[in-house]
Amino acid sequence: MAGKKTKSGMISHGIAAQNRKGRFNYTILETTEAGIVLKGPEVKSLRLGRATITEAYAGERDGEIWLFNAYIPEYQGGVLSRFDTRAPRKLLMHRKQIAHYLGAVTRSGASLVPLDIHFNARGIAKVTLGLGQGRKKEDKRHAIAERDWQRSKARLVRSGGRDY
């Protein structure tokens, strides 16, 4: 949970929720940033960093892109308004971007994967969407082996080769 904290312990900007499995399960071809339509209590709950987007996905509804199955818990700060924690939330993108990403999804069978929800420098909530191709099991194994090799290589450089 990176970001600057305010007096109330909320994040003013930085990452509010992250989908780490998204980068593991998909090969991300390109990314884009989209605005998200939220209610006031949802923003406050996001600022506390309690949202989960590991099961979330983005899809098309009525020619617009929506974020489905993202979990944003209710804010417990004395607010009386209640909201559905897994309600679909509209993503704000330009028409040309929407056409580009929906075309890529229908043409090549790619998926729109939400990678993170973050607050920009102005304190506005944004979603980073990735256009991804699903990985097969052997690709995932290769990614794990590559990550382990990078880790051990960095460890060797730090220690100056004294470990071996």
C-alpha positions in Angstrom: 0.0 0.0 0.0 2.1 2.8 -1.3 1.1 6.4 -1.1 0.9 9.4 1.1 -1.3 8.9 4.2 -3.5 11.7 5.6 -4.2 12.3 9.3 -7.1 9.9 9.2 -4.9 7.1 7.9 -6.3 7.2 4.4 -4.3 7.1 1.2 -4.3 10.4 -0.7 -2.6 9.0 -3.7 -1.0 5.7 -4.6 -2.1 2.1 -5.1 -5.4 1.2 -3.4 -5.8 -2.3 -4.7 -3.6 -4.5 -6.9 -4.2 -7.6 -9.0 -0.9 -9.4 -8.8 -2.3 -12.6 -10.3 -3.4 -10.7 -13.4 0.2 -10.3 -14.5 1.0 -13.9 -13.7 -2.1 -15.5 -15.5 -1.9 -13.2 -18.6 0.8 -11.9 -20.9 0.0 -8.1 -20.8 0.3 -6.7 -24.4 -0.6 -3.1 -23.5 -2.0 -1.0 -20.7 -4.2 2.0 -20.3 -5.6 4.1 -17.5 -9.3 4.6 -17.1 -11.4 6.6 -14.7 -14.0 4.8 -12.5 -17.4 6.0 -11.4 -17.7 5.7 -7.7 -20.0 6.9 -4.9 -18.6 8.9 -1.9 -18.4 6.0 0.6 -16.8 3.8 -2.0 -14.0 6.3 -2.5 -13.5 6.5 1.3 -13.3 2.8 1.5 -10.8 2.7 -1.4 -8.7 5.3 0.4 -8.4 2.9 3.3 -6.9 0.3 0.9 -9.3 -2.4 1.6 -10.5 -3.3 -1.9 -9.9 -6.5 -3.7 -9.7 -6.9 -7.5 -8.2 -10.4 -7.8 -11.5 -11.9 -9.2 -12.4 -8.7 -11.1 -12.7 -8.4 -14.9 -13.6 -5.7 -17.3 -16.2 -6.2 -20.0 -18.6 -4.5 -22.4 -22.2 -3.5 -21.6 -24.2 -1.3 -23.9 -21.1 -0.1 -25.8 -19.3 0.9 -22.6 -16.6 -0.8 -20.6 -17.6 -1.8 -17.0 -15.6 -3.3 -14.1 -17.4 -6.4 -12.8 -16.9 -8.4 -9.5 -14.5 -5.9 -7.9 -15.0 -6.0 -4.1 -15.1 -2.6 -2.3 -16.2 -3.1 1.3 -18.7 -0.7 2.9 -17.1 2.3 4.7 -17.6 2.0 8.4 -17.1 5.7 9.2 -20.7 6.5 10.2 -22.1 7.0 6.7 -25.7 5.9 6.4 -25.7 5.3 2.7 -25.2 1.6 1.8 -24.0 0.2 -1.5 -23.5 -3.1 -3.2 -20.0 -4.2 -2.5 -19.7 -6.1 -5.8 -21.8 -3.9 -8.1 -20.6 -3.3 -11.7 -18.8 0.1 -11.9 -18.6 2.1 -15.1 -15.1 2.8 -16.5 -14.5 6.2 -18.2 -12.6 6.0 -21.5 -12.6 7.8 -24.8 -14.8 6.3 -27.5 -11.7 5.5 -29.7 -10.1 3.7 -26.8 -13.2 1.7 -26.1 -13.5 0.8 -29.8 -9.8 -0.2 -29.9 -9.9 -2.5 -26.8 -13.3 -4.1 -27.6 -12.0 -4.7 -31.2 -8.9 -6.4 -29.8 -11.0 -8.5 -27.5 -13.3 -9.7 -30.2 -10.6 -10.2 -32.9 -7.9 -11.9 -31.0 -9.7 -13.3 -28.0 -7.7 -11.2 -25.6 -9.0 -10.2 -22.2 -9.3 -6.8 -20.4 -7.6 -7.4 -17.0 -7.8 -4.8 -14.2 -4.3 -4.6 -12.9 -4.7 -2.0 -10.1 -6.8 0.8 -8.7 -4.8 3.8 -7.7 -5.2 7.5 -6.9 -3.4 9.9 -9.2 -1.6 13.1 -8.1 -4.9 15.0 -8.0 -6.5 12.3 -5.8 -8.8 10.9 -8.5 -9.4 7.1 -8.5 -8.1 5.4 -11.7 -8.0 1.8 -12.9 -5.1 0.4 -14.9 -6.4 -2.0 -17.5 -4.2 -4.4 -19.3 -5.0 -6.1 -22.6 -3.8 -9.6 -22.0 -3.5 -13.0 -23.6 -4.0 -16.0 -21.3 -0.9 -17.9 -20.4 -0.7 -21.7 -20.6 0.7 -23.8 -17.7 4.2 -24.1 -19.3 4.4 -20.4 -19.8 3.6 -19.8 -16.2 6.3 -22.3 -15.2 8.8 -20.4 -17.4 7.8 -17.1 -15.8 8.4 -18.6 -12.3 11.8 -20.0 -13.4 12.8 -16.6 -14.9 11.7 -14.7 -11.7 13.7 -17.1 -9.5 16.8 -16.7 -11.7 16.5 -12.9 -11.6 16.3 -13.1 -7.8 19.3 -15.4 -7.4 21.3 -13.3 -9.9 20.5 -10.1 -7.8 21.5 -12.0 -4.6 24.8 -12.9 -6.2 25.5 -9.4 -7.3 24.7 -8.0 -3.8 27.0 -10.5 -2.1 29.8 -10.1 -4.6 29.8 -13.9 -5.4 30.7 -14.9 -1.9 27.8 -17.3 -1.6 29.1 -19.7 -4.2 
